[in-house]
């Protein structure tokens, strides 16, 4: 599914429980994983050497890099917020391995909406699921969007936020 950036989310139209447009990638091949490893200079063989990964390390296959999954989650939220909003914070945990051949889907759901000064703060639960619906990377994100008729969100724009407040 592609995300349109031509229409920004309007804070006043958002609702708790609303889903962000999902971002799907895959199936990820060994070539995808090797290119990512090269681009990030991550030369651990578990990302590109099948015999090493499965025989030496006894893993289920070539692992999808955690930094790739991190980028996918940041892209999910930032793409949804643009062009007028900004991703202000993100936190997540790597709880399950993902391997080459899987199609991964990044998802998000709005969990809290607050006005702070001239801006709207949007908190979301986020995560990544595989083809079987297994969650591998749950987390939370904070976005900042302008209010209707309000000033543009400056970049960079940061707010102090207690991540544990709404759990």
Secondary structure, 3 states (H helix, E strand, C coil): CCCCCCCCCCHHHCCCCCECCCEEECCCCHHHHHHHHHHHCCCCHHHCCHHHHHHHCCCCCCECCHHHHHHHHHHHHHHHHCCCCEEEEEEECCCCCCECCCCEEEEEEEEEEEEECCEEEEEEEEEEECCCCCECCCEEEEEEEECCCCCCCCCCCCCCCCCCCCC
